Amino acid sequence: MQVRTRLVLAALAVAVLTTSGCSMFHGKKHKTEAYKMAAEARPLEVPPDLDRPSADAAMNVPSGSSSVSASQVQPRGSVTPAAPRESASAFIVPGTRDEVFGKLGTALAAVPGVTIKNKSQLLGTYDVSYSSHDFLIRTATVADGVHVSAIDPRGSVDAGAEATKVIADLKAALAK
């Protein structure tokens, strides 16, 4: 019977020790109690690889005295556009872009068969349809005035018969 009592006392002692909160069973005590704080009040944790500068050579600024402005940077694969010139799909009108844009709206409304689907003075474009052919009439400021051109849906100069007819009518209307 004494063995049985000893076993019961040993089991009771083990149970008391494991549930008593002894640091031997619960690991290290936390130095800070940030985990108890609200998520908004906790200190910011930065991942280890983000707390020091990058050693990536691609991020180094090349040395030299020349600088490049944002207007000089072109997307990959783009080509430097040639100076705007007159053609069957484009012409140049003297004046400011805002003046010419207003006159274009009036001239487009006067061309029979042309439907203005949309316009954007900020972009300087009219989205038009003529004989079920859709294209843009675009204005751009150049040294001599304003360059007016027909642009197809792909963004290229539209040299189609419909676009050249509308451009010819606009050129005649704005020359007056």
N, C-alpha and C positions, 0 to 999 in steps of 0.2 A: 504494500500500500504506500509506502514511502516513495517508491520509484514513481508511482502514478502521481502523487502530489508534486514531486519535483518536476515532472514533465508538464503538469498543468501550470505551475508557477513559471517555468521557463517560457512556455507559449504565451502566457500573460505578459511577461516582461518584454518579449519580442514585439507583441502587439502594441504595448504602450510606447516603446521606443520608436517604432515606425510611424506612429500617428501623432507623436508629441511635437513635431516641428523641429526636430533636431537638425542642425545644419549639415550634419554628416550625410543625411539622406536627401536633402533638398538642394544641394549645390551651393554656389556662391550667393551671397546676399547682393542685391543690386545696389550699385554705388549711387545711382540717381533714381528718382522715381518718376521719370518722364513718361513712362508707360502708363501711369495712372492719370496723366493729364488729358484734356480734350485734344482731339486730333489737330485742331487749329492752333493750339498753344504749344504743341511739341516742337522741339528744335528741329531744323531742317537736316535731313540726313542726305549727304551727297555720296554717290557711289565712288569707290576708291579711284577708278580710272578717269573720273571727271573732275577731280579736284586739283589737277596739275595741267600745265599747258601741253598741247599736242606736240609730238616730235615729228609729225608728218611733214615732209619737205614740200608737199604740194601747197601748204598754207603759207609758205614763206613769200614775202613780197620781194620781187626782183629788185636788185640795186640798180641805180642809174638815175640820171637827172630828168628823164622824160616822164611825163605823166599822161594818163589816158582818161578822158572824161567819159561819162556814161553814154553820151550821145555818139561817141566814136566807136563804141563796142557794138558788134553785129553778131547775130545768132550764127551758129555753125551752119555751113553750107550756103549762107547767103552771099550774094554778090553785090558789090558796090553798084548802085543804080547809076545809069548814065544820066546826064543832065536832061531834064524834061524838054521835049521838043514837040513841034506840031506834026500831026500825021492825020490819017483818015479817022483815027479813033481819039484824037486829042488836039487841043488848041490852047493858046495862052491869051488871057484877057487882062488888060490893065485894070488896076484897082486893088482893093483889099479883099481878103477871103470872105469876110462877112457880107460886104456889098455884093460880090459876085454870087454868093450862095443865095441871097434873096432874089436877085435877078434871074438866076437859074430856075428857081421855083416857079416864077411867073412864066418864063419861056417854056418850061416843060409842060405846064398846064395848057399852053397854047398849041402844042404839037398834037395834031389829031392822032388818036390811037394809043397815046402814051398814058399809062396809069402809074401814078406815084403810089407805091405800096407802103413806103416808109421813108423817113428822112431823119438825119441827125446833123444838126448844125455843129455840134461839138466835134464830130468826126469829119464833117464837111462832105457828107455823102447823101445821095438820093438813091433809094432802091426802086427801080422802075421796071415796068414790063411793057414791051412793044411787040405786037404780032406774036404773042405767047412766047417771047424770048425775054428772060429775066437777066438783068445786069445792073451794075452800079454806075452812077455818075459821080465821080470823085473830084473834089477840089483840093488843091495843095498850093501853098504860097511858094513862089519862086522869085528870083531876082527881078524878072520883068513884069510881075503881076501875079496872076493866079492861073495855074495849070488845071484845065478841065479835061478829064479823060473818062472813057468807058472801060469798066473792069468786069470781067466775067466772074462767075461764081467760084472759080478756082483761084482768083486773085491776080490773074494775068490780064494784059491788055486785050480787050474784046475787039477783034477785027472783023466780026460778023457783019452781014449786010444790015441787020436791024440796028445794031449799035452805031455803025458808021452813018446811017441815015439820020438817027436822032442827033448825033454829034454835029452833023452838017447843018441841021435845022437850028440847033442851039447856037452854033457859031454865027449863022446868019442873023439870028434874033439879037444876040449880044453885040454884034458889030454896029447896030443902028444907033 
